[in-house]
Amino acid sequence: MTALLLIDIQEGLDDHPYYGGQRNNPNAEDKAAALLAHFRKKGLPVYHVQHSSNNPDSPLHPSKPGFAIKSLVRPEEGEPHYVKHENSAFVGTSLESDLKKAGINKLVICGLTTEHCVSTSTRMAANLGFTVSLAADATAAFAKKNGTTNYPAQMVHDIVLACLRDEFATVLETDKILATL
């Protein structure tokens, strides 16, 4: 059985200097919402993950407005919701055991950000034996800096997806994923 896993689609992950400024793919949340609507309409399982930063300066600290899940993808009653403190949705949560108890062996993953929690959770899901489809256009990245070299957000996004492709996940656009469900 296939489930949708929405990772960290939170208010604090819009363009923000804390994360390096502007991110790519401003439509990521709309694509995630389309996946969510499709899964709900088909009665397929949906799982939500929310990051709770331990750093009081982070926009994702529970004391900040950025901690909130965006209204487009908020959990409905009965949809499992996990709060995590690590990059992986599987660390410090019961997500793995809950998925396995529900007979889920395939995941469609979307969320924020490509280079952090989405990548980490995708890799771990594959390592735990799940077959993963990653919605490339339903995730987004921030620009990164390494010393004096700046890497634009789109480049970071594309490289991370290239690293995940085929080894950890099938990387597809949302419309292709929806066509296969």
Contacts in CASP RR format, 6 or more apart in sequence:
PFRMAT RR
TARGET T0000
AUTHOR 0000-0000-0000
METHOD contacts of the structure
MODEL  1
MTALLLIDIQEGLDDHPYYGGQRNNPNAEDKAAALLAHFRKKGLPVYHVQ
HSSNNPDSPLHPSKPGFAIKSLVRPEEGEPHYVKHENSAFVGTSLESDLK
KAGINKLVICGLTTEHCVSTSTRMAANLGFTVSLAADATAAFAKKNGTTN
YPAQMVHDIVLACLRDEFATVLETDKILATL
1 44 0 8 1.000
1 45 0 8 1.000
1 102 0 8 1.000
1 103 0 8 1.000
1 104 0 8 1.000
1 105 0 8 1.000
1 106 0 8 1.000
2 44 0 8 1.000
2 45 0 8 1.000
2 104 0 8 1.000
2 106 0 8 1.000
2 107 0 8 1.000
2 108 0 8 1.000
2 181 0 8 1.000
3 39 0 8 1.000
3 44 0 8 1.000
3 45 0 8 1.000
3 46 0 8 1.000
3 47 0 8 1.000
3 99 0 8 1.000
3 102 0 8 1.000
3 104 0 8 1.000
3 106 0 8 1.000
3 107 0 8 1.000
3 108 0 8 1.000
4 35 0 8 1.000
4 36 0 8 1.000
4 39 0 8 1.000
4 44 0 8 1.000
4 45 0 8 1.000
4 46 0 8 1.000
4 47 0 8 1.000
4 107 0 8 1.000
4 108 0 8 1.000
4 110 0 8 1.000
5 47 0 8 1.000
5 49 0 8 1.000
5 89 0 8 1.000
5 107 0 8 1.000
5 108 0 8 1.000
5 109 0 8 1.000
5 110 0 8 1.000
5 121 0 8 1.000
5 125 0 8 1.000
6 32 0 8 1.000
6 35 0 8 1.000
6 36 0 8 1.000
6 46 0 8 1.000
6 47 0 8 1.000
6 48 0 8 1.000
6 49 0 8 1.000
6 73 0 8 1.000
6 110 0 8 1.000
6 111 0 8 1.000
7 49 0 8 1.000
7 89 0 8 1.000
7 109 0 8 1.000
7 110 0 8 1.000
7 111 0 8 1.000
7 112 0 8 1.000
7 117 0 8 1.000
7 118 0 8 1.000
7 121 0 8 1.000
8 49 0 8 1.000
8 50 0 8 1.000
8 51 0 8 1.000
8 60 0 8 1.000
8 111 0 8 1.000
8 112 0 8 1.000
8 113 0 8 1.000
8 117 0 8 1.000
8 118 0 8 1.000
9 29 0 8 1.000
9 32 0 8 1.000
9 69 0 8 1.000
9 70 0 8 1.000
9 72 0 8 1.000
9 73 0 8 1.000
9 110 0 8 1.000
9 111 0 8 1.000
9 112 0 8 1.000
10 50 0 8 1.000
10 51 0 8 1.000
10 60 0 8 1.000
10 66 0 8 1.000
10 67 0 8 1.000
10 68 0 8 1.000
10 69 0 8 1.000
10 70 0 8 1.000
10 112 0 8 1.000
11 59 0 8 1.000
11 65 0 8 1.000
11 66 0 8 1.000
11 67 0 8 1.000
11 68 0 8 1.000
11 69 0 8 1.000
11 70 0 8 1.000
12 59 0 8 1.000
12 60 0 8 1.000
12 64 0 8 1.000
12 65 0 8 1.000
12 66 0 8 1.000
12 67 0 8 1.000
13 19 0 8 1.000
13 23 0 8 1.000
13 59 0 8 1.000
13 60 0 8 1.000
13 66 0 8 1.000
13 112 0 8 1.000
13 113 0 8 1.000
13 140 0 8 1.000
14 23 0 8 1.000
15 21 0 8 1.000
15 22 0 8 1.000
15 23 0 8 1.000
16 59 0 8 1.000
18 57 0 8 1.000
18 58 0 8 1.000
18 59 0 8 1.000
19 59 0 8 1.000
19 113 0 8 1.000
19 142 0 8 1.000
20 142 0 8 1.000
20 143 0 8 1.000
20 144 0 8 1.000
20 145 0 8 1.000
21 142 0 8 1.000
21 143 0 8 1.000
22 142 0 8 1.000
22 143 0 8 1.000
22 153 0 8 1.000
23 113 0 8 1.000
23 140 0 8 1.000
23 141 0 8 1.000
23 142 0 8 1.000
23 143 0 8 1.000
23 153 0 8 1.000
24 140 0 8 1.000
24 141 0 8 1.000
24 152 0 8 1.000
24 153 0 8 1.000
24 154 0 8 1.000
24 156 0 8 1.000
24 157 0 8 1.000
25 137 0 8 1.000
25 139 0 8 1.000
25 140 0 8 1.000
25 141 0 8 1.000
25 154 0 8 1.000
25 157 0 8 1.000
26 140 0 8 1.000
27 137 0 8 1.000
28 110 0 8 1.000
28 111 0 8 1.000
28 112 0 8 1.000
28 137 0 8 1.000
28 138 0 8 1.000
28 139 0 8 1.000
28 140 0 8 1.000
29 70 0 8 1.000
29 72 0 8 1.000
29 73 0 8 1.000
30 72 0 8 1.000
31 110 0 8 1.000
31 135 0 8 1.000
31 137 0 8 1.000
31 138 0 8 1.000
31 174 0 8 1.000
32 72 0 8 1.000
32 73 0 8 1.000
32 110 0 8 1.000
32 111 0 8 1.000
32 135 0 8 1.000
32 138 0 8 1.000
33 72 0 8 1.000
33 73 0 8 1.000
34 138 0 8 1.000
34 174 0 8 1.000
34 178 0 8 1.000
35 108 0 8 1.000
35 110 0 8 1.000
35 135 0 8 1.000
35 138 0 8 1.000
35 174 0 8 1.000
35 177 0 8 1.000
35 178 0 8 1.000
36 46 0 8 1.000
36 72 0 8 1.000
36 73 0 8 1.000
38 44 0 8 1.000
38 178 0 8 1.000
38 181 0 8 1.000
39 45 0 8 1.000
39 46 0 8 1.000
39 108 0 8 1.000
39 181 0 8 1.000
40 46 0 8 1.000
40 76 0 8 1.000
42 181 0 8 1.000
44 181 0 8 1.000
45 102 0 8 1.000
45 104 0 8 1.000
46 75 0 8 1.000
46 79 0 8 1.000
46 80 0 8 1.000
47 79 0 8 1.000
47 80 0 8 1.000
47 81 0 8 1.000
47 82 0 8 1.000
47 95 0 8 1.000
47 98 0 8 1.000
47 99 0 8 1.000
48 69 0 8 1.000
48 73 0 8 1.000
48 75 0 8 1.000
48 79 0 8 1.000
48 80 0 8 1.000
48 81 0 8 1.000
48 82 0 8 1.000
49 81 0 8 1.000
49 82 0 8 1.000
49 83 0 8 1.000
49 84 0 8 1.000
49 89 0 8 1.000
49 93 0 8 1.000
49 95 0 8 1.000
49 117 0 8 1.000
49 121 0 8 1.000
50 67 0 8 1.000
50 69 0 8 1.000
50 81 0 8 1.000
50 82 0 8 1.000
50 83 0 8 1.000
50 84 0 8 1.000
51 60 0 8 1.000
51 83 0 8 1.000
51 84 0 8 1.000
51 85 0 8 1.000
51 117 0 8 1.000
52 60 0 8 1.000
52 61 0 8 1.000
52 62 0 8 1.000
52 67 0 8 1.000
52 83 0 8 1.000
52 84 0 8 1.000
52 85 0 8 1.000
53 59 0 8 1.000
53 60 0 8 1.000
53 61 0 8 1.000
53 62 0 8 1.000
53 85 0 8 1.000
54 61 0 8 1.000
54 85 0 8 1.000
55 61 0 8 1.000
56 63 0 8 1.000
58 64 0 8 1.000
59 66 0 8 1.000
59 67 0 8 1.000
60 66 0 8 1.000
60 67 0 8 1.000
61 67 0 8 1.000
69 75 0 8 1.000
75 81 0 8 1.000
80 98 0 8 1.000
82 89 0 8 1.000
82 93 0 8 1.000
82 94 0 8 1.000
82 95 0 8 1.000
83 93 0 8 1.000
84 91 0 8 1.000
84 92 0 8 1.000
84 93 0 8 1.000
85 92 0 8 1.000
86 92 0 8 1.000
87 116 0 8 1.000
87 117 0 8 1.000
87 120 0 8 1.000
87 121 0 8 1.000
88 117 0 8 1.000
88 120 0 8 1.000
88 121 0 8 1.000
88 124 0 8 1.000
89 95 0 8 1.000
89 117 0 8 1.000
89 121 0 8 1.000
89 124 0 8 1.000
89 125 0 8 1.000
90 96 0 8 1.000
90 121 0 8 1.000
90 124 0 8 1.000
90 125 0 8 1.000
90 128 0 8 1.000
91 124 0 8 1.000
96 128 0 8 1.000
99 107 0 8 1.000
99 130 0 8 1.000
104 130 0 8 1.000
105 129 0 8 1.000
105 130 0 8 1.000
105 131 0 8 1.000
106 130 0 8 1.000
106 131 0 8 1.000
106 132 0 8 1.000
106 133 0 8 1.000
107 125 0 8 1.000
107 130 0 8 1.000
107 131 0 8 1.000
107 132 0 8 1.000
107 133 0 8 1.000
108 132 0 8 1.000
108 133 0 8 1.000
108 134 0 8 1.000
108 135 0 8 1.000
108 177 0 8 1.000
108 181 0 8 1.000
109 118 0 8 1.000
109 121 0 8 1.000
109 122 0 8 1.000
109 125 0 8 1.000
109 132 0 8 1.000
109 133 0 8 1.000
109 134 0 8 1.000
109 135 0 8 1.000
109 169 0 8 1.000
110 118 0 8 1.000
110 134 0 8 1.000
110 135 0 8 1.000
110 138 0 8 1.000
110 139 0 8 1.000
110 174 0 8 1.000
111 117 0 8 1.000
111 118 0 8 1.000
111 138 0 8 1.000
111 139 0 8 1.000
111 140 0 8 1.000
112 118 0 8 1.000
112 139 0 8 1.000
112 140 0 8 1.000
113 139 0 8 1.000
113 140 0 8 1.000
113 141 0 8 1.000
113 142 0 8 1.000
114 139 0 8 1.000
114 140 0 8 1.000
114 141 0 8 1.000
114 156 0 8 1.000
114 157 0 8 1.000
114 160 0 8 1.000
114 161 0 8 1.000
115 141 0 8 1.000
115 142 0 8 1.000
115 144 0 8 1.000
115 156 0 8 1.000
115 157 0 8 1.000
115 160 0 8 1.000
118 134 0 8 1.000
118 139 0 8 1.000
119 160 0 8 1.000
119 163 0 8 1.000
119 164 0 8 1.000
122 132 0 8 1.000
122 134 0 8 1.000
122 164 0 8 1.000
122 168 0 8 1.000
122 169 0 8 1.000
123 164 0 8 1.000
123 168 0 8 1.000
125 132 0 8 1.000
125 168 0 8 1.000
126 132 0 8 1.000
126 167 0 8 1.000
126 168 0 8 1.000
126 169 0 8 1.000
127 168 0 8 1.000
132 168 0 8 1.000
132 169 0 8 1.000
132 170 0 8 1.000
133 169 0 8 1.000
133 170 0 8 1.000
133 171 0 8 1.000
133 172 0 8 1.000
133 177 0 8 1.000
133 180 0 8 1.000
134 161 0 8 1.000
134 164 0 8 1.000
134 169 0 8 1.000
134 170 0 8 1.000
134 171 0 8 1.000
134 172 0 8 1.000
135 172 0 8 1.000
135 173 0 8 1.000
135 174 0 8 1.000
135 177 0 8 1.000
136 161 0 8 1.000
136 171 0 8 1.000
136 172 0 8 1.000
136 173 0 8 1.000
137 173 0 8 1.000
137 174 0 8 1.000
138 174 0 8 1.000
139 157 0 8 1.000
140 153 0 8 1.000
140 157 0 8 1.000
141 153 0 8 1.000
141 154 0 8 1.000
141 156 0 8 1.000
141 157 0 8 1.000
141 160 0 8 1.000
142 153 0 8 1.000
142 156 0 8 1.000
143 150 0 8 1.000
143 151 0 8 1.000
143 152 0 8 1.000
143 153 0 8 1.000
143 156 0 8 1.000
144 150 0 8 1.000
144 151 0 8 1.000
144 156 0 8 1.000
145 151 0 8 1.000
161 171 0 8 1.000
164 171 0 8 1.000
165 171 0 8 1.000
END
